[in-house]
Amino acid sequence: MVEPLKSGETLSVQSPFRVKIPHSFSRLGHVGQSYQITQWYPKPAVYDAQGWHPMPYLDQGEFYSEYGSFDVRITLPSNYVVGATGDLQNPEEQAWLGELAQRTAQIDQFPTYEGKDVFPPSSAGTKTLHYHQDNIHDFAWFADKRFNVLRDEVMLESGRKVAVWAMFSNEEAQLWKRAPEYVGKAVLHYSRLVGEYPLPTSAAVQSALSAGAGMEYPNITVIGKSGNALALRSGYLA
């Protein structure tokens, strides 16, 4: 018997799905063994005072999507570096990223990028990363075994600290050495103008894009090839 869902009641809907990751298309896909996972799960249509809004992503602009709580687990070879929406729940992965950040900070001159995407072999073992975030409208993640990592933090006017991250390959690595600074300034700038940044982390990730120079998601912004430091800085602050 079908009954209407009354105000205040809830309904649980399960929707198993599979996605074949394409070669980089729009903002989803892979280039070699570097992965950009966006627009990758079924999204429910938004229902508001105007009714239902079934608006699929058509690579033609932004679209209407619902807010909610995301609890995501990602299993992949253990030597992949992952930048993702959400608050990372794995202490051991947090420690490993911290170690990578310390190592990257000590590099004065990155190896010359020769235009070849050379990936190290994937680890035989795997890891499962757990991310959680409330009150967001999307979830994106990026994985690459070649990523360098940098970390910093900024303090908001309320006294709350936000961790800022940068993840990037050796292509344009010299430009990305100041990326945590750019991310931190953006968080502070918009916190003053719009309202305090509500999430615990903010990250910039360098990755392949087939549509536009960059795209923002909760917690994370993906940026393609910049060409110079001003373009990289402007791309994040835009």
FIMIZA-535005 format. One record per residue (C-alpha): x, z, y; residue number from 1; residue in three letters. Coordinates in nm, 2 decimals, always signed. Layout:
N
{X->X Z->Z Y->Y n->NUM res->ala} .
...
// end
This chain:
238
{X->+0.00 Z->+0.00 Y->+0.00 n->1 res->met} .
{X->+0.14 Z->-0.10 Y->+0.34 n->2 res->val} .
{X->+0.11 Z->+0.16 Y->+0.62 n->3 res->glu} .
{X->+0.22 Z->+0.13 Y->+0.98 n->4 res->pro} .
{X->+0.53 Z->+0.33 Y->+1.08 n->5 res->leu} .
{X->+0.41 Z->+0.60 Y->+1.32 n->6 res->lys} .
{X->+0.59 Z->+0.72 Y->+1.63 n->7 res->ser} .
{X->+0.86 Z->+0.97 Y->+1.53 n->8 res->gly} .
{X->+0.88 Z->+0.86 Y->+1.17 n->9 res->glu} .
{X->+1.18 Z->+0.68 Y->+1.02 n->10 res->thr} .
{X->+1.24 Z->+0.42 Y->+0.76 n->11 res->leu} .
{X->+1.55 Z->+0.34 Y->+0.56 n->12 res->ser} .
{X->+1.63 Z->-0.02 Y->+0.49 n->13 res->val} .
{X->+1.91 Z->-0.14 Y->+0.26 n->14 res->gln} .
{X->+2.05 Z->-0.49 Y->+0.29 n->15 res->ser} .
{X->+2.34 Z->-0.57 Y->+0.06 n->16 res->pro} .
{X->+2.53 Z->-0.88 Y->+0.18 n->17 res->phe} .
{X->+2.84 Z->-1.08 Y->+0.12 n->18 res->arg} .
{X->+3.05 Z->-1.27 Y->+0.38 n->19 res->val} .
{X->+3.30 Z->-1.54 Y->+0.30 n->20 res->lys} .
{X->+3.56 Z->-1.51 Y->+0.58 n->21 res->ile} .
{X->+3.62 Z->-1.85 Y->+0.74 n->22 res->pro} .
{X->+3.92 Z->-1.99 Y->+0.91 n->23 res->his} .
{X->+3.90 Z->-1.86 Y->+1.26 n->24 res->ser} .
{X->+3.57 Z->-1.97 Y->+1.41 n->25 res->phe} .
{X->+3.45 Z->-1.84 Y->+1.75 n->26 res->ser} .
{X->+3.55 Z->-1.48 Y->+1.72 n->27 res->arg} .
{X->+3.53 Z->-1.44 Y->+1.34 n->28 res->leu} .
{X->+3.77 Z->-1.54 Y->+1.07 n->29 res->gly} .
{X->+4.14 Z->-1.54 Y->+0.97 n->30 res->his} .
{X->+4.46 Z->-1.72 Y->+1.06 n->31 res->val} .
{X->+4.68 Z->-1.69 Y->+0.76 n->32 res->gly} .
{X->+4.66 Z->-1.33 Y->+0.66 n->33 res->gln} .
{X->+4.56 Z->-1.20 Y->+1.00 n->34 res->ser} .
{X->+4.19 Z->-1.11 Y->+1.01 n->35 res->tyr} .
{X->+3.94 Z->-1.09 Y->+1.30 n->36 res->gln} .
{X->+3.62 Z->-0.94 Y->+1.17 n->37 res->ile} .
{X->+3.34 Z->-0.97 Y->+1.42 n->38 res->thr} .
{X->+2.97 Z->-1.07 Y->+1.39 n->39 res->gln} .
{X->+3.00 Z->-1.00 Y->+1.03 n->40 res->trp} .
{X->+2.70 Z->-0.79 Y->+0.92 n->41 res->tyr} .
{X->+2.32 Z->-0.84 Y->+0.94 n->42 res->pro} .
{X->+2.18 Z->-0.71 Y->+1.27 n->43 res->lys} .
{X->+1.82 Z->-0.60 Y->+1.30 n->44 res->pro} .
{X->+1.62 Z->-0.76 Y->+1.58 n->45 res->ala} .
{X->+1.56 Z->-0.54 Y->+1.87 n->46 res->val} .
{X->+1.20 Z->-0.41 Y->+1.92 n->47 res->tyr} .
{X->+1.11 Z->-0.30 Y->+2.28 n->48 res->asp} .
{X->+0.81 Z->-0.30 Y->+2.52 n->49 res->ala} .
{X->+0.82 Z->-0.68 Y->+2.51 n->50 res->gln} .
{X->+0.81 Z->-0.70 Y->+2.13 n->51 res->gly} .
{X->+1.06 Z->-0.83 Y->+1.88 n->52 res->trp} .
{X->+1.38 Z->-1.02 Y->+1.99 n->53 res->his} .
{X->+1.53 Z->-1.21 Y->+1.71 n->54 res->pro} .
{X->+1.84 Z->-1.34 Y->+1.88 n->55 res->met} .
{X->+2.12 Z->-1.46 Y->+1.65 n->56 res->pro} .
{X->+2.48 Z->-1.51 Y->+1.77 n->57 res->tyr} .
{X->+2.51 Z->-1.88 Y->+1.84 n->58 res->leu} .
{X->+2.86 Z->-1.89 Y->+2.01 n->59 res->asp} .
{X->+2.68 Z->-1.95 Y->+2.34 n->60 res->gln} .
{X->+2.70 Z->-1.62 Y->+2.51 n->61 res->gly} .
{X->+2.60 Z->-1.26 Y->+2.48 n->62 res->glu} .
{X->+2.30 Z->-1.15 Y->+2.28 n->63 res->phe} .
{X->+2.06 Z->-0.86 Y->+2.25 n->64 res->tyr} .
{X->+2.14 Z->-0.60 Y->+1.99 n->65 res->ser} .
{X->+2.04 Z->-0.24 Y->+1.90 n->66 res->glu} .
{X->+2.23 Z->+0.08 Y->+1.95 n->67 res->tyr} .
{X->+2.30 Z->+0.32 Y->+1.66 n->68 res->gly} .
{X->+2.54 Z->+0.52 Y->+1.45 n->69 res->ser} .
{X->+2.80 Z->+0.34 Y->+1.25 n->70 res->phe} .
{X->+2.97 Z->+0.48 Y->+0.95 n->71 res->asp} .
{X->+3.21 Z->+0.22 Y->+0.80 n->72 res->val} .
{X->+3.46 Z->+0.22 Y->+0.52 n->73 res->arg} .
{X->+3.72 Z->-0.06 Y->+0.49 n->74 res->ile} .
{X->+3.93 Z->-0.11 Y->+0.17 n->75 res->thr} .
{X->+4.24 Z->-0.33 Y->+0.20 n->76 res->leu} .
{X->+4.61 Z->-0.34 Y->+0.11 n->77 res->pro} .
{X->+4.79 Z->-0.03 Y->+0.23 n->78 res->ser} .
{X->+5.04 Z->-0.20 Y->+0.45 n->79 res->asn} .
{X->+4.78 Z->-0.36 Y->+0.68 n->80 res->tyr} .
{X->+4.75 Z->-0.22 Y->+1.04 n->81 res->val} .
{X->+4.39 Z->-0.20 Y->+1.15 n->82 res->val} .
{X->+4.24 Z->-0.17 Y->+1.49 n->83 res->gly} .
{X->+3.87 Z->-0.10 Y->+1.48 n->84 res->ala} .
{X->+3.56 Z->+0.02 Y->+1.66 n->85 res->thr} .
{X->+3.49 Z->+0.39 Y->+1.58 n->86 res->gly} .
{X->+3.68 Z->+0.71 Y->+1.55 n->87 res->asp} .
{X->+3.93 Z->+0.70 Y->+1.26 n->88 res->leu} .
{X->+3.86 Z->+0.98 Y->+1.01 n->89 res->gln} .
{X->+4.17 Z->+0.95 Y->+0.79 n->90 res->asn} .
{X->+4.44 Z->+1.21 Y->+0.89 n->91 res->pro} .
{X->+4.71 Z->+1.03 Y->+0.68 n->92 res->glu} .
{X->+4.63 Z->+0.70 Y->+0.85 n->93 res->glu} .
{X->+4.64 Z->+0.86 Y->+1.19 n->94 res->gln} .
{X->+4.99 Z->+1.00 Y->+1.11 n->95 res->ala} .
{X->+5.11 Z->+0.66 Y->+0.99 n->96 res->trp} .
{X->+4.99 Z->+0.49 Y->+1.30 n->97 res->leu} .
{X->+5.17 Z->+0.76 Y->+1.51 n->98 res->gly} .
{X->+5.49 Z->+0.69 Y->+1.32 n->99 res->glu} .
{X->+5.46 Z->+0.31 Y->+1.38 n->100 res->leu} .
{X->+5.40 Z->+0.38 Y->+1.75 n->101 res->ala} .
{X->+5.72 Z->+0.59 Y->+1.77 n->102 res->gln} .
{X->+5.92 Z->+0.32 Y->+1.60 n->103 res->arg} .
{X->+5.77 Z->+0.04 Y->+1.83 n->104 res->thr} .
{X->+5.85 Z->+0.25 Y->+2.14 n->105 res->ala} .
{X->+6.22 Z->+0.25 Y->+2.05 n->106 res->gln} .
{X->+6.24 Z->-0.13 Y->+2.03 n->107 res->ile} .
{X->+6.41 Z->-0.27 Y->+2.34 n->108 res->asp} .
{X->+6.41 Z->-0.64 Y->+2.24 n->109 res->gln} .
{X->+6.16 Z->-0.77 Y->+1.99 n->110 res->phe} .
{X->+6.26 Z->-1.05 Y->+1.74 n->111 res->pro} .
{X->+6.22 Z->-1.40 Y->+1.89 n->112 res->thr} .
{X->+5.89 Z->-1.55 Y->+1.78 n->113 res->tyr} .
{X->+5.95 Z->-1.90 Y->+1.65 n->114 res->glu} .
{X->+5.59 Z->-2.02 Y->+1.62 n->115 res->gly} .
{X->+5.56 Z->-1.94 Y->+1.25 n->116 res->lys} .
{X->+5.32 Z->-1.70 Y->+1.11 n->117 res->asp} .
{X->+5.53 Z->-1.52 Y->+0.85 n->118 res->val} .
{X->+5.35 Z->-1.24 Y->+0.67 n->119 res->phe} .
{X->+5.51 Z->-0.98 Y->+0.45 n->120 res->pro} .
{X->+5.37 Z->-0.95 Y->+0.10 n->121 res->pro} .
{X->+5.07 Z->-0.73 Y->+0.07 n->122 res->ser} .
{X->+5.11 Z->-0.39 Y->-0.09 n->123 res->ser} .
{X->+5.00 Z->-0.35 Y->-0.45 n->124 res->ala} .
{X->+4.81 Z->-0.03 Y->-0.36 n->125 res->gly} .
{X->+4.51 Z->-0.01 Y->-0.13 n->126 res->thr} .
{X->+4.37 Z->+0.23 Y->+0.12 n->127 res->lys} .
{X->+4.01 Z->+0.30 Y->+0.23 n->128 res->thr} .
{X->+3.98 Z->+0.37 Y->+0.60 n->129 res->leu} .
{X->+3.68 Z->+0.56 Y->+0.73 n->130 res->his} .
{X->+3.54 Z->+0.51 Y->+1.09 n->131 res->tyr} .
{X->+3.25 Z->+0.68 Y->+1.25 n->132 res->his} .
{X->+3.09 Z->+0.64 Y->+1.60 n->133 res->gln} .
{X->+2.75 Z->+0.73 Y->+1.74 n->134 res->asp} .
{X->+2.56 Z->+0.55 Y->+2.02 n->135 res->asn} .
{X->+2.73 Z->+0.21 Y->+2.00 n->136 res->ile} .
{X->+2.58 Z->-0.14 Y->+1.96 n->137 res->his} .
{X->+2.84 Z->-0.32 Y->+1.75 n->138 res->asp} .
{X->+3.14 Z->-0.28 Y->+1.52 n->139 res->phe} .
{X->+3.45 Z->-0.50 Y->+1.50 n->140 res->ala} .
{X->+3.78 Z->-0.47 Y->+1.33 n->141 res->trp} .
{X->+4.11 Z->-0.65 Y->+1.32 n->142 res->phe} .
{X->+4.38 Z->-0.63 Y->+1.05 n->143 res->ala} .
{X->+4.74 Z->-0.77 Y->+1.04 n->144 res->asp} .
{X->+5.04 Z->-0.67 Y->+0.84 n->145 res->lys} .
{X->+5.28 Z->-0.77 Y->+1.13 n->146 res->arg} .
{X->+5.13 Z->-0.55 Y->+1.40 n->147 res->phe} .
{X->+5.35 Z->-0.34 Y->+1.62 n->148 res->asn} .
{X->+5.18 Z->-0.03 Y->+1.75 n->149 res->val} .
{X->+5.20 Z->+0.16 Y->+2.07 n->150 res->leu} .
{X->+5.00 Z->+0.47 Y->+2.17 n->151 res->arg} .
{X->+4.94 Z->+0.67 Y->+2.49 n->152 res->asp} .
{X->+4.67 Z->+0.89 Y->+2.63 n->153 res->glu} .
{X->+4.49 Z->+0.94 Y->+2.96 n->154 res->val} .
{X->+4.30 Z->+1.23 Y->+3.10 n->155 res->met} .
{X->+3.97 Z->+1.18 Y->+3.26 n->156 res->leu} .
{X->+3.85 Z->+1.37 Y->+3.57 n->157 res->glu} .
{X->+3.65 Z->+1.60 Y->+3.33 n->158 res->ser} .
{X->+3.97 Z->+1.70 Y->+3.16 n->159 res->gly} .
{X->+3.89 Z->+1.51 Y->+2.84 n->160 res->arg} .
{X->+4.17 Z->+1.30 Y->+2.69 n->161 res->lys} .
{X->+4.13 Z->+0.95 Y->+2.56 n->162 res->val} .
{X->+4.39 Z->+0.80 Y->+2.32 n->163 res->ala} .
{X->+4.48 Z->+0.44 Y->+2.41 n->164 res->val} .
{X->+4.64 Z->+0.20 Y->+2.17 n->165 res->trp} .
{X->+4.80 Z->-0.14 Y->+2.16 n->166 res->ala} .
{X->+4.85 Z->-0.35 Y->+1.85 n->167 res->met} .
{X->+5.03 Z->-0.68 Y->+1.86 n->168 res->phe} .
{X->+5.26 Z->-0.92 Y->+1.67 n->169 res->ser} .
{X->+5.60 Z->-1.03 Y->+1.79 n->170 res->asn} .
{X->+5.44 Z->-1.33 Y->+1.97 n->171 res->glu} .
{X->+5.45 Z->-1.22 Y->+2.34 n->172 res->glu} .
{X->+5.56 Z->-0.87 Y->+2.23 n->173 res->ala} .
{X->+5.77 Z->-0.82 Y->+2.54 n->174 res->gln} .
{X->+5.45 Z->-0.86 Y->+2.75 n->175 res->leu} .
{X->+5.26 Z->-0.61 Y->+2.53 n->176 res->trp} .
{X->+5.52 Z->-0.33 Y->+2.58 n->177 res->lys} .
{X->+5.31 Z->-0.21 Y->+2.88 n->178 res->arg} .
{X->+4.97 Z->-0.27 Y->+2.72 n->179 res->ala} .
{X->+4.89 Z->+0.10 Y->+2.67 n->180 res->pro} .
{X->+4.94 Z->+0.14 Y->+3.05 n->181 res->glu} .
{X->+4.70 Z->-0.14 Y->+3.12 n->182 res->tyr} .
{X->+4.44 Z->+0.00 Y->+2.87 n->183 res->val} .
{X->+4.47 Z->+0.35 Y->+3.03 n->184 res->gly} .
{X->+4.43 Z->+0.22 Y->+3.38 n->185 res->lys} .
{X->+4.12 Z->+0.03 Y->+3.28 n->186 res->ala} .
{X->+3.97 Z->+0.34 Y->+3.12 n->187 res->val} .
{X->+4.03 Z->+0.54 Y->+3.44 n->188 res->leu} .
{X->+3.92 Z->+0.27 Y->+3.67 n->189 res->his} .
{X->+3.58 Z->+0.21 Y->+3.51 n->190 res->tyr} .
{X->+3.53 Z->+0.58 Y->+3.46 n->191 res->ser} .
{X->+3.56 Z->+0.63 Y->+3.83 n->192 res->arg} .
{X->+3.33 Z->+0.33 Y->+3.92 n->193 res->leu} .
{X->+3.07 Z->+0.33 Y->+3.64 n->194 res->val} .
{X->+3.08 Z->+0.66 Y->+3.46 n->195 res->gly} .
{X->+3.31 Z->+0.86 Y->+3.24 n->196 res->glu} .
{X->+3.43 Z->+0.67 Y->+2.93 n->197 res->tyr} .
{X->+3.24 Z->+0.83 Y->+2.65 n->198 res->pro} .
{X->+3.45 Z->+0.74 Y->+2.34 n->199 res->leu} .
{X->+3.76 Z->+0.92 Y->+2.21 n->200 res->pro} .
{X->+3.98 Z->+0.60 Y->+2.19 n->201 res->thr} .
{X->+4.03 Z->+0.27 Y->+2.35 n->202 res->ser} .
{X->+4.25 Z->-0.01 Y->+2.21 n->203 res->ala} .
{X->+4.37 Z->-0.36 Y->+2.29 n->204 res->ala} .
{X->+4.46 Z->-0.59 Y->+2.00 n->205 res->val} .
{X->+4.64 Z->-0.92 Y->+2.01 n->206 res->gln} .
{X->+4.48 Z->-1.17 Y->+1.77 n->207 res->ser} .
{X->+4.38 Z->-1.53 Y->+1.73 n->208 res->ala} .
{X->+4.06 Z->-1.64 Y->+1.91 n->209 res->leu} .
{X->+3.88 Z->-1.97 Y->+1.89 n->210 res->ser} .
{X->+3.64 Z->-1.89 Y->+2.18 n->211 res->ala} .
{X->+3.77 Z->-1.76 Y->+2.51 n->212 res->gly} .
{X->+4.08 Z->-1.56 Y->+2.60 n->213 res->ala} .
{X->+3.94 Z->-1.22 Y->+2.50 n->214 res->gly} .
{X->+3.63 Z->-1.03 Y->+2.39 n->215 res->met} .
{X->+3.53 Z->-0.67 Y->+2.42 n->216 res->glu} .
{X->+3.37 Z->-0.44 Y->+2.15 n->217 res->tyr} .
{X->+3.30 Z->-0.07 Y->+2.14 n->218 res->pro} .
{X->+3.64 Z->+0.11 Y->+2.15 n->219 res->asn} .
{X->+3.84 Z->-0.21 Y->+2.12 n->220 res->ile} .
{X->+3.92 Z->-0.54 Y->+2.31 n->221 res->thr} .
{X->+4.08 Z->-0.84 Y->+2.14 n->222 res->val} .
{X->+4.30 Z->-1.06 Y->+2.35 n->223 res->ile} .
{X->+4.45 Z->-1.40 Y->+2.26 n->224 res->gly} .
{X->+4.77 Z->-1.56 Y->+2.39 n->225 res->lys} .
{X->+4.82 Z->-1.46 Y->+2.76 n->226 res->ser} .
{X->+5.13 Z->-1.65 Y->+2.88 n->227 res->gly} .
{X->+5.25 Z->-1.39 Y->+3.13 n->228 res->asn} .
{X->+5.22 Z->-1.02 Y->+3.21 n->229 res->ala} .
{X->+4.97 Z->-1.07 Y->+3.50 n->230 res->leu} .
{X->+4.73 Z->-1.26 Y->+3.27 n->231 res->ala} .
{X->+4.75 Z->-1.00 Y->+3.00 n->232 res->leu} .
{X->+4.69 Z->-0.71 Y->+3.25 n->233 res->arg} .
{X->+4.41 Z->-0.90 Y->+3.42 n->234 res->ser} .
{X->+4.25 Z->-0.99 Y->+3.09 n->235 res->gly} .
{X->+4.20 Z->-0.63 Y->+3.00 n->236 res->tyr} .
{X->+4.09 Z->-0.51 Y->+3.34 n->237 res->leu} .
{X->+3.84 Z->-0.81 Y->+3.38 n->238 res->ala} .
// end
